[in-house]
């Protein structure tokens, strides 16, 4: 294994500081480490180069209307994997997670990368310090990979003298991620490569807008967009800021799936139950909610019975909730008689309640189970195998980005479907893969499906969208059968041409 680093030289040991001198911060430089590795995939052995560290983003500077150079504004952390022997026609996939405020560690070490976390699964978690293993199902078998940590996540930070707020919002986030992709493609001479963008959760909202931005701003047309645990229209999940009850209906099939997993709904298969919940959520349920107090006693009683039979909640609770089951309350209510709460990120997980009379869960047991293994494994991996050393904390889920700015959507829903529609009309070869998890309580599958179903596209472009469903949660690759199947599905999507 060979390693090379780029570092800036420090001051001489015997230099004496001039108290009158004005010290300017050193101009930051790219700080990257390159290592060589191998991965056995079936009967093949892939030799690949890993490059990890931080890349400097710069603004153009003009004086009196004349270009005067560049000024550093941020250092973004990145890890790329490039297979030896490939050419400029080999696909490359740019991947990130969501948040806002999440690093790319989840897709990196959970699904796509050449190494992965071993942590167990719901009901059978491994103890710390966890394990790291080869990932022969890695997308690297068919595509080079670039994992991106948006500003203030991972090791990404603004440079000294710059403010982070411009990056902590919808538009600034898209522009900075797009700039990093443009720089990587140009420096690595990959403009002629098939290019894919993969995002998870808020990363799907970023990814859809990014596709339009890359095409319109940089002329970089994509071959594919991968949307994992998709949310393109935040109003589809909004229980608080709207009065049209949309979220109550769109969450119902997820409640049914989670209730089925925990044995609260019996005598039906998962798929049959979810289908029944979807039909009710698309038809009678919204009509019931629209009627309000115009419901007859008989109609209301029938709705209470139906919702209770689908969700595993008591008829008394459904009635007291006025037929409207808010998601945080559902996670705390389903297993209340066991004094346990179910996970939001993955409803298969459950954990003890801090208080058996609390209205909402005090913590997400799915996040509790997943975050520790990924933190331990990444911090080991980046130093011991990728050779990157930094005293900065790797911000797995960063609170530095709060509050996130949506000023671009002032007075209207946070909805990027027009961006995706534009990108697909602009580039009729852009294909879209949407992955759904039945137990995902953060971005429920029926809400994502509903948003995609309302895209304003001609039929020939709708044919460019494919759907994949898994019996898993938000980070669906935590479920081992799903991880294997999803890996096959994504490899097929990238190689389909």
Secondary structure, 3 states (H helix, E strand, C coil): CCCEECCCCCCCCCCCCCCCCCCCCCCCCCEEEEEEEEEEECCEEEEEEEEEEEEEEEEEEEECCEEEEEEEEEEEEEEEEEECCCCCCCCEEEEECCCCCECCHHHHHHHHCCEEEECEECCEECCCCCEEEECCCCHHHCCEEEEECCCCCECCEECCCCCCHHHCEHHHHHHHHHHHHHHHHHHCCCCCCCEEEEEEEHHHHHHHHHHHHHHHHHCCCCCEEEEEEECCEHHHHCCCCCCCCHHHHHHHHHHHHHHHHCCCCCCCCHHHHHHHHHHHHHCHHHHHHHHHHHCCHHHHHHHHHHHHHHHCCCHHHHHHCCCCCCHHHHHHHCCHHHCEEECCCCCCCEEECCCCCCCCCCCCHHHHHHHHHHHHHHHHHHHHCCCCCCCCCCECECCCCCCCECHHHCCCCCECHHHHHHHHHHCCCCEEEEEEECCCCCCCHHHHHHHHHCCCCCHHHHCCEEEEEECCCCCHHHCHHHHHHHHHHHHHHHHCC
